[in-house]
Amino acid sequence: MVDPLSGTVLLALAAIAAIGVAIIAIRIAIKLAIRVGIVAAIVLAALYATGFVGLPF
């Protein structure tokens, strides 16, 4: 059986691990979003330069 003190310690360690995983996931998501945004900007610029997209700039 788990005594209350070790249960609290395990709960705290689980919370720290969850926060760590969330931070890493957010960092990966930000990097991926930046890359997707850069690719989208390049594709849009190429489409605009070739005349496929008529954006009024």
C-alpha positions as CSV (number, residue, x, y, z in Angstrom):
1,M,0.0,0.0,0.0
2,V,1.2,3.5,-0.7
3,D,1.4,5.9,2.3
4,P,0.1,9.4,1.8
5,L,3.5,11.0,1.7
6,S,4.9,8.9,-1.1
7,G,1.6,9.2,-2.9
8,T,1.9,13.0,-2.8
9,V,5.5,12.8,-4.0
10,L,4.4,10.5,-6.9
11,L,1.7,12.9,-7.8
12,A,4.1,15.9,-7.8
13,L,6.5,14.0,-10.0
14,A,3.7,13.0,-12.4
15,A,2.7,16.7,-12.6
16,I,6.3,17.8,-13.3
17,A,6.6,15.2,-16.0
18,A,3.2,16.3,-17.6
19,I,4.4,19.9,-17.6
20,G,7.7,18.9,-19.2
21,V,5.9,16.9,-21.9
22,A,3.5,19.8,-22.6
23,I,6.4,22.3,-22.9
24,I,8.3,20.0,-25.4
25,A,5.1,19.5,-27.4
26,I,4.4,23.2,-27.6
27,R,8.0,23.9,-28.7
28,I,7.7,21.3,-31.4
29,A,4.3,22.7,-32.5
30,I,5.7,26.2,-32.7
31,K,8.7,25.0,-34.9
32,L,6.3,23.1,-37.1
33,A,4.0,26.1,-37.5
34,I,6.9,28.4,-38.4
35,R,8.0,26.0,-41.1
36,V,4.5,25.5,-42.5
37,G,4.1,29.3,-42.5
38,I,7.4,29.8,-44.4
39,V,6.4,27.2,-47.0
40,A,3.0,28.7,-47.4
41,A,4.5,32.2,-47.9
42,I,6.9,30.9,-50.5
43,V,4.1,29.0,-52.4
44,L,1.8,32.1,-52.2
45,A,4.7,34.3,-53.5
46,A,5.3,31.9,-56.4
47,L,1.7,31.7,-57.3
48,Y,1.4,35.5,-57.2
49,A,4.6,35.9,-59.3
50,T,3.2,33.5,-62.0
51,G,-0.2,35.2,-62.0
52,F,-2.3,32.4,-60.6
53,V,-3.4,34.5,-57.6
54,G,-4.7,38.0,-58.2
55,L,-4.1,39.6,-54.9
56,P,-4.5,43.4,-54.9
57,F,-1.3,44.5,-53.2
